Amino acid sequence: MRRSTPIAVIGLLGLALLMGVSAASAQEWPRQKPVSFVVAFGAGSITDTLARMVGQKLSESLGQAVVVDNRPGAGGNIGTQRVRNSAPDGYTILMHSVAYTINPALYANAGYDPLKDFVPLILAASTPNAFSVHPSVPAKNLQELIKLSRQHPLAYGSPGIGTSPHLSMERIKTIAKIDITHVPYQPAQAVTALIGGQTPVLSISVSIQLPHIKAGKIRALAVTSAQRAPTLPDVPTVAEQGFKGYEELNWFGIFAPAAVPAGIAGRLNAEMNRVLELPDIRDKLGQLGLDFRRNSLAEFAAFIKDEVPKQAKAVKDSGAKVE
């Protein structure tokens, strides 16, 4: 009598086959074709600049072309959805910003689940936001700005509704129980509006306003990181000025579609850590006001797991919403 093969055995054979295919694909990668490096924002953005810096060096180390593909739109959701729907074979990766963890709470339908649809590969760089004022504003620190806002109507510019700088200032407003009118701009226009005196206060990343702070065109009152920014050592943190535990960062990360082979994810993490520690890349990051610290797949995954509920709360508390 012929005996049937147990289902459990079939399952194990299938699993072994899949693991074999996965291992084989990891060994062959990236010899088959160029790697598409999708950027969720337009050319010229910090996200784009960082992707091109990493992509060029990565291409050299992998021996394969890495092609930067800008897919802006819907606050980064267009590019994110494109990568989400691509094959998890290591040939399509995503460069995004902190908006990756903000958008699922900000948009009615961002089109992706930040915890399930991607493998976080590396936290590529970060920079704090800074609260700055036009030189004519008498406030010399954050507490003086808060006091001034209670005496006179003030407005602040940011790079848009639901962005990290917007949520950073809204958090201050909530804690300090003050009202400063929000005026959303495109990033470059937000800085121009402050320099021109259209808005007396600005909340935006250090990397964007750093040259103007250095030139004395605007005055930084506080940075939102836990420690002072290396590029602005004389500017105190928000936490130093009466807001214990306050920390907000503008960060930039690289992701792959869920189910990417572990071997490919591991190699990408190792290669990108090496690239981001190269002396010339370090110098360029410093010029942009960006900081990088070596991190593993597990560390970046844990970071994302913490960021998602944190940003969801920030969006809810601010009342921000984009349909």
C-alpha positions as CSV (number, residue, x, y, z in Angstrom):
1,M,0.0,0.0,0.0
2,R,1.4,3.4,-1.0
3,R,1.8,5.8,1.9
4,S,1.0,9.5,1.4
5,T,3.6,12.1,2.2
6,P,2.7,13.9,5.4
7,I,1.7,17.6,4.9
8,A,4.3,18.7,7.5
9,V,7.0,17.1,5.3
10,I,5.7,18.9,2.2
11,G,5.7,22.1,4.1
12,L,9.3,21.7,5.2
13,L,10.4,20.8,1.7
14,G,8.7,23.9,0.4
15,L,10.3,26.0,3.0
16,A,13.7,24.6,2.2
17,L,13.1,25.3,-1.5
18,L,12.2,28.9,-0.8
19,M,15.2,29.4,1.5
20,G,17.4,27.9,-1.3
21,V,15.9,30.3,-3.8
22,S,16.4,33.2,-1.4
23,A,20.0,32.3,-0.7
24,A,20.7,31.9,-4.5
25,S,19.1,35.3,-5.3
26,A,21.2,37.0,-2.5
27,Q,24.4,35.5,-3.9
28,E,23.6,36.7,-7.5
29,W,22.6,40.2,-6.4
30,P,23.4,42.7,-7.7
31,R,24.9,41.3,-10.9
32,Q,21.6,41.0,-12.9
33,K,20.7,44.7,-13.4
34,P,21.1,48.3,-12.0
35,V,19.7,49.1,-8.6
36,S,16.9,51.7,-8.7
37,F,17.2,54.1,-5.8
38,V,13.8,55.8,-5.5
39,V,13.7,59.2,-3.8
40,A,10.4,60.2,-2.3
41,F,11.1,63.9,-3.0
42,G,12.2,66.1,-5.9
43,A,15.6,66.9,-7.2
44,G,17.6,69.4,-5.1
45,S,16.0,68.3,-1.8
46,I,18.2,67.2,1.1
47,T,16.7,63.7,0.6
48,D,17.8,63.7,-3.0
49,T,21.3,65.1,-2.3
50,L,21.9,62.4,0.3
51,A,20.6,59.7,-2.1
52,R,23.0,60.8,-4.8
53,M,26.0,60.9,-2.4
54,V,25.2,57.4,-1.1
55,G,24.2,56.0,-4.5
56,Q,27.5,57.0,-6.2
57,K,29.6,55.4,-3.6
58,L,27.4,52.4,-3.4
59,S,27.6,51.9,-7.2
60,E,31.4,51.8,-6.9
61,S,31.4,49.3,-4.0
62,L,28.8,47.0,-5.6
63,G,30.2,47.1,-9.1
64,Q,26.7,47.8,-10.4
65,A,25.0,51.0,-11.4
66,V,22.8,52.7,-8.8
67,V,20.2,54.9,-10.5
68,V,18.5,57.7,-8.6
69,D,14.9,57.9,-9.5
70,N,13.0,60.9,-8.1
71,R,9.3,60.2,-7.5
72,P,7.9,63.2,-5.6
73,G,4.3,63.8,-4.8
74,A,1.7,63.5,-2.0
75,G,4.3,64.3,0.6
76,G,6.5,61.3,-0.4
77,N,3.7,58.8,-0.7
78,I,4.0,58.4,-4.5
79,G,7.6,57.2,-4.3
80,T,6.8,55.1,-1.2
81,Q,4.0,53.3,-2.9
82,R,6.1,52.6,-6.0
83,V,8.7,50.8,-3.9
84,R,6.1,49.0,-1.8
85,N,4.7,47.5,-5.0
86,S,8.1,46.5,-6.5
87,A,9.7,43.1,-6.3
88,P,11.5,42.4,-3.0
89,D,14.7,41.5,-4.8
90,G,17.0,44.3,-3.7
91,Y,16.9,46.0,-7.0
92,T,14.5,48.8,-5.8
93,I,15.2,50.7,-2.6
94,L,13.7,53.8,-1.1
95,M,15.2,57.0,0.3
96,H,12.7,58.8,2.6
97,S,12.6,61.2,5.5
98,V,10.9,61.4,8.8
99,A,7.7,61.9,6.7
100,Y,7.8,58.1,6.3
101,T,6.5,57.8,9.9
102,I,4.3,60.9,9.8
103,N,2.3,60.4,6.7
104,P,0.3,57.3,7.7
105,A,-1.3,59.4,10.5
106,L,-1.4,62.6,8.5
107,Y,-3.1,61.3,5.3
108,A,-6.5,59.7,5.1
109,N,-4.7,56.9,3.0
110,A,-1.0,57.1,2.7
111,G,-1.0,53.8,0.8
112,Y,1.4,51.9,2.9
113,D,2.0,50.5,6.4
114,P,5.3,51.7,7.8
115,L,5.7,48.7,10.1
116,K,4.7,45.9,7.7
117,D,5.4,46.9,4.1
118,F,9.2,47.7,4.3
119,V,12.4,46.5,5.8
120,P,14.3,49.4,7.3
121,L,17.9,49.2,6.0
122,I,19.7,52.1,7.6
123,L,19.2,55.5,9.3
124,A,21.4,57.4,6.9
125,A,21.5,60.9,8.5
126,S,19.7,63.2,10.9
127,T,19.5,66.9,11.7
128,P,17.5,68.8,14.3
129,N,15.0,71.4,13.6
130,A,15.8,74.9,14.8
131,F,13.5,77.7,16.0
132,S,14.9,81.0,14.6
133,V,13.8,84.6,14.4
134,H,14.4,87.7,12.2
135,P,17.1,89.9,13.7
136,S,14.5,92.6,14.5
137,V,12.7,90.2,16.9
138,P,13.9,91.1,20.5
139,A,13.7,87.5,21.8
140,K,17.2,86.1,22.4
141,N,16.1,82.7,23.6
142,L,13.0,80.4,23.5
143,Q,11.5,81.5,26.8
144,E,11.7,85.1,25.7
145,L,10.0,84.2,22.4
146,I,7.2,82.5,24.4
147,K,6.8,85.6,26.6
148,L,6.7,87.8,23.5
149,S,4.0,85.6,21.9
150,R,1.8,86.3,24.9
151,Q,2.3,90.1,24.4
152,H,2.1,90.4,20.6
153,P,0.6,88.3,17.8
154,L,3.3,86.3,16.1
155,A,3.4,84.0,13.1
156,Y,5.9,81.3,12.2
157,G,6.9,79.7,8.8
158,S,7.5,76.0,8.2
159,P,8.0,73.8,5.2
160,G,4.4,72.6,5.3
161,I,1.5,71.1,7.2
162,G,2.4,67.9,9.0
163,T,6.2,68.2,8.4
164,S,8.6,67.6,11.3
165,P,9.3,71.4,11.8
166,H,5.6,72.1,11.9
167,L,4.9,69.4,14.4
168,S,8.0,70.5,16.5
169,M,6.6,74.1,16.9
170,E,3.1,72.8,17.5
171,R,4.4,70.7,20.3
172,I,6.0,73.8,21.9
173,K,2.7,75.7,21.5
174,T,0.8,72.9,23.3
175,I,3.2,72.6,26.2
176,A,3.7,76.3,26.7
177,K,0.0,77.1,26.0
178,I,0.7,79.8,23.5
179,D,-0.7,80.7,20.1
180,I,1.6,81.5,17.2
181,T,0.0,81.4,13.8
182,H,1.3,78.8,11.4
183,V,2.2,79.9,7.8
184,P,3.1,76.9,5.6
185,Y,5.6,77.4,2.7
186,Q,7.9,75.5,0.4
187,P,11.2,74.9,2.3
188,A,13.2,77.6,0.5
189,Q,10.4,80.1,0.6
190,A,10.0,79.6,4.4
191,V,13.6,80.8,4.9
192,T,13.2,83.6,2.4
193,A,10.0,84.8,4.2
194,L,11.9,85.0,7.5
195,I,14.9,86.8,6.0
196,G,12.5,89.3,4.3
197,G,10.5,89.8,7.4
198,Q,7.2,88.4,6.2
199,T,7.2,86.0,9.1
200,P,9.1,86.8,12.2
201,V,9.7,83.2,13.3
202,L,10.8,80.1,11.5
203,S,10.8,76.4,12.3
204,I,12.8,74.3,9.9
205,S,15.7,71.9,9.8
206,V,19.2,73.1,10.7
207,S,20.5,71.9,7.4
208,I,18.3,74.3,5.4
209,Q,18.9,77.4,7.5
210,L,22.5,76.8,8.5
211,P,24.1,79.1,5.9
212,H,21.8,82.0,6.8
213,I,22.4,81.5,10.6
214,K,26.2,81.5,9.9
215,A,25.8,84.7,7.9
216,G,23.9,86.5,10.6
217,K,20.8,86.9,8.5
218,I,18.6,85.1,11.0
219,R,19.1,84.2,14.7
220,A,18.6,80.7,16.0
221,L,17.1,80.4,19.5
222,A,16.9,76.7,20.0
223,V,17.6,73.3,18.4
224,T,15.3,70.4,18.9
225,S,17.8,67.6,19.3
226,A,18.7,66.1,22.7
227,Q,22.2,67.4,22.5
228,R,23.5,70.6,20.9
229,A,24.1,70.4,17.2
230,P,27.8,70.2,16.3
231,T,27.3,72.8,13.6
232,L,25.6,75.2,16.1
233,P,27.4,74.6,19.4
234,D,26.4,78.0,20.8
235,V,22.6,77.4,20.3
236,P,21.0,75.7,23.3
237,T,18.6,72.8,22.9
238,V,14.8,73.1,23.7
239,A,15.4,70.8,26.6
240,E,18.0,73.1,28.1
241,Q,15.4,75.9,28.0
242,G,12.8,74.4,30.3
243,F,11.3,71.6,28.2
244,K,12.9,68.5,29.8
245,G,12.9,65.4,27.6
246,Y,12.0,67.3,24.4
247,E,13.6,65.8,21.3
248,E,12.6,66.0,17.6
249,L,14.8,65.1,14.6
250,N,14.5,65.4,10.9
251,W,16.0,62.1,9.8
252,F,16.6,60.3,6.5
253,G,16.3,56.6,6.1
254,I,16.7,53.9,3.4
255,F,14.1,51.1,3.0
256,A,13.5,47.9,1.0
257,P,10.2,46.2,0.2
258,A,9.1,43.7,2.8
259,A,10.4,40.1,2.1
260,V,13.7,41.3,0.7
261,P,16.1,38.4,1.3
262,A,18.0,38.8,4.6
263,G,21.3,38.4,2.9
264,I,20.7,41.3,0.6
265,A,19.3,43.5,3.4
266,G,22.4,42.7,5.5
267,R,24.8,43.5,2.7
268,L,23.1,46.8,1.9
269,N,23.3,47.8,5.5
270,A,27.0,46.9,5.7
271,E,27.8,48.7,2.5
272,M,25.9,51.8,3.3
273,N,27.4,52.0,6.8
274,R,30.9,51.9,5.2
275,V,29.9,54.5,2.6
276,L,28.5,56.9,5.2
277,E,31.7,56.7,7.2
278,L,34.0,57.6,4.3
279,P,35.9,60.8,5.2
280,D,34.7,62.7,2.1
281,I,31.1,61.7,2.8
282,R,31.5,62.7,6.5
283,D,32.7,66.1,5.3
284,K,29.8,66.6,3.0
285,L,27.3,65.6,5.7
286,G,28.9,68.1,8.0
287,Q,28.5,70.9,5.4
288,L,24.9,70.1,5.2
289,G,24.4,70.1,8.9
290,L,23.7,66.3,8.9
291,D,24.9,63.7,11.4
292,F,25.5,60.0,10.8
293,R,26.1,57.3,13.4
294,R,26.6,53.6,12.4
295,N,23.5,51.5,13.0
296,S,22.3,48.0,12.3
297,L,19.2,46.6,10.7
298,A,17.8,45.8,14.1
299,E,18.6,49.2,15.5
300,F,16.9,51.1,12.7
301,A,13.9,48.8,12.8
302,A,13.6,49.5,16.6
303,F,13.9,53.2,15.8
304,I,11.0,53.1,13.3
305,K,8.9,51.1,15.7
306,D,9.2,53.9,18.3
307,E,8.8,56.7,15.7
308,V,5.5,55.6,14.3
309,P,3.4,56.0,17.5
310,K,5.4,59.1,18.5
311,Q,4.6,60.8,15.2
312,A,1.0,59.6,15.2
313,K,0.5,61.3,18.6
314,A,2.2,64.5,17.3
315,V,-0.1,64.6,14.3
316,K,-3.2,64.0,16.5
317,D,-2.2,66.7,19.0
318,S,-1.6,69.2,16.3
319,G,-4.9,68.6,14.5
320,A,-3.0,68.4,11.2
321,K,-4.7,66.4,8.4
322,V,-4.2,66.1,4.6
323,E,-6.9,64.4,2.5
